[in-house]
Amino acid sequence: MIKRPPQAHSLPRARASLLAVLWLGLFIGPCAADNRLTASEHPAPWQAAIVKINVPVTRWIDGRQKHMNEECSGTLVQGRQPLILTAWHCFDGYRDLSKPPRFLWRGQWRQLRLLSHGGSMQADWALLEIPELKLENAVILPVLLKENTSNASLLLAGYSRDTGLGQGGNELTFEQDCLLLSTGDAWHSTRCTAFKGASGGPVLSVFQGQHYVVGIISARDEAGITLFTPVNLIASAAGLQK
């Protein structure tokens, strides 16, 4: 379950850092063999909980301020009301509150409200509220906080913007049977593939036939290793509970 977190306001100005380079640059670089599957060819009920997110941001690029839309992924998760769990870095540079973020719901773009966030790549999570919209018959995934996933098979999913299987962000892709490579204070890692656009998408694990969210796709390193934020490490700050 997810407790309602405190209201969030505008984000601080983006700070240049090595972690930001990880997010902005290495997601676009070359990667290992692509073992992803597409939702259109391999449909499953849990896929309906994964949504596309569009965030209007302002960033400095080549010394100039540029207005752009950040395209990410997110997951409908259980709570007192449906919320969307995604990555903080998708909102880095989001300052104009008159232009709300949106998510694609059954063919229509709907407004979102940023509730809470980690505020850095070291706490790369954000929770979004869905105002004035009743999600009828929605698939909503639970989060799994305490169980050890070291020996579990993981699944990564998102709307990658690659021109191959991701079709520029129009196709939900996922990779399954991912093994956990390492754990850390901010990120865990897996060799499974993630491209820009899959940021904020879920890392899932299956227990007793149920898909649980255990992490949030965050970045990729030079070796093509995907880094994700484990939900158990941000549970208290995010207001998550089992």
N, C-alpha and C positions, 0 to 999 in steps of 0.2 A: 504494500500500500504506500501511498504518498501523501504526506501531510501538506496542507496548503502553506507554501513558503511565504516569506514577507515580500511585499511589493518591491519590484526592482525599477530603477529609473534609468537615466541615460548612462551609457558605459564610459569609462575613462578613455582618454586619447590613446590610440595604439602606440605601443612602445616597441622599438626595434630590438630584437633579441635573436639569439641562436634558435630558440624554440619557434619563433615566428618564421624563421627561414625554413625550418622543418615543415611547418604547415603549408607555407605558400609555395615553396619550391619543390620539395622532394616528392610531394604527391603527384607531380607531373612527370617525374623522371621515369627511366626505364625500370621494368620490374621483371620478376621471374615468370615462368610459364603461367598462362592464364587458365585457371581451372574453374572459372565461374560458370554458373548456370543462369538461365533467364527464367523469370517468373511466368512468362507467356508459354514457355515450353514445359516448365515443371511447376505448375500451380500448386499452392498449398494454402490452407486457411490463415496461417500466421502472417502471410505476406500482406494481407489487407491492413495490418497495423503499421506498416512502414509508409511514410508520407514524404513528399517533396516539400522543401521549405525555401522561401525566397525572402531575403533580408536586404533592404536598402542600406548601404554603408558608404562611408567616405574614407578614402585611404590616400596616402601619399605614395605616388608611383613616379619614379624618375624625377623627383623634385617637384612634382605637380600634384595638386589635390584633385582627386578623381572620384566622381560619384558613380557607383556601380551597384549591381545586385549580386549578392552572394547566394549561390545555390547550394543547398545542403540537403541532408536527409534527417529524418527524425522518427520516433516511435511513440505511438499511443500507448500510454502505460496506466496502470490501475491507480486510482486515488479516490478521494471523495467526489471528484469530478474528473472527467477525462483530461489528462495533461499530455504534453508532448515533451519527451526527453531528447535532447540533442547536444551539440558541442558548443562551448562558449565561443570558440574562435570564429564561428559563423556570424557572431554579433560584434566582433571586434571592429569598431568604426561605426557602429550604429548609434547615432546621436539625435537624429531628427524624429522625435516621438510623434510628429504629425503624420508620418509615413510608417504605418505599422507593418511588421513582418506578416507574411501570409503562408498558408499551406494549401496544397492542392487536395481537395476533398471531392471525390466522385465527379471529376471533370470541371469543378469550379474552384477558383481561388478564394479562400476565406481568410479573414483577419485573425491574427494572433496577438497575444499580449505577453511580453517578457516578464516573468514573475521573479526569477532568481537565477543566479549564475555564479560560476566559480571565479571569474575575473582574470584568469591567466591560463596559459597552456599547461601549467602544473596542476590546474584544477579545471580541466577542459569539459565542463558540463553546463547545461542551461535547461531550465524548465519553462515551458510556455503554456499559457492558459488559452482556451478557445472560447472567446466571449460570444454570447448571443447566438449560439448554434447548438442545437441538440443533435448529438450523434446517434442516430437510430441504427440499431443492429450493427454497431461498430465492433470490430475485433480489437480488443485491448489486452496487451500482454502484461503479465506480472513481472516484477523484478525479483531477482534472487540475490540475497546479500551475504549470507553467512557460509554457505556451502563452499567447500574447496573445489575449484575448477581445474586443479593442476593435472588431473588425469582425465578430465572430461573432453569430449569432442565438441569444438566450438563451430559456430556458423556466423559468417559476416554477411551483412546485406546492406544495400543502399542504391541510390540512383546515381551511379557513376556517370561522368560526362565524357567518357572516352567515346571515340567514334566507332568502336567495334561493337561488342556485346551491349554496352551501355546506351548506344544510339543517341549520344549527346545528352544523356540524362532522361530520356524518354522511356527507358526500359529498366525495371527493377532487376538487378542481378545479385547473385549470392554465391558464396563458396562455403562448402560444408566440409566436415571432417578435418577441421583446422586444429592443430595441436598448439598448446601453450608453450612458448619457447622460454620466456623469462618473466619474472615479476619485479616490480620496483615500487618506489614511493609514490610515483605519479602515473606511471604507465605499466601495463603488461604488454607482451609482444607475441605475435603469431606470424607465420610465414604466408598466410593467406593474402590474397590480392585485394587492395583497395585503391581506387582512383579518386581524383578530385571530384567532388559531388557526392561521394559516399560519406564524407565527413558528417558526423552526428548520427549516422546510421547505427543500428544495434549490433552488438556481439551477443549471440544467443547460445544457450545451452539447453539441452532437452533432458528433463527428469520426469520419469514416469509418464512419458507421452506428451508432456506439456512443455512448450517453448517458453523459456525465461530470459529476460534481459539481464546479462551479467556485465556488460561493458558498452562503451560508446566509442566508435571509431574516431581517432584523433589525428594521426599523422603517419608518415612512412619514412624510414631512414634510407640512407644511400644504398644499402644492400637489398632494398625491396621489402624489408620487414615492416609489417603493419603494427603500429602502436595504438593501444586503446586504453581509455580511462575505465578502470574497473569500478562498478557501482558501489561495491562494498567499501571502497576507500573514500568515497564522497557522500556516503549515506547520511551522516549526521548533518553536514553542511547543507545538503540538498533537501533535507527533511524527508528522506526516504526511510521507510521501515518495512520489515518483512510482511 
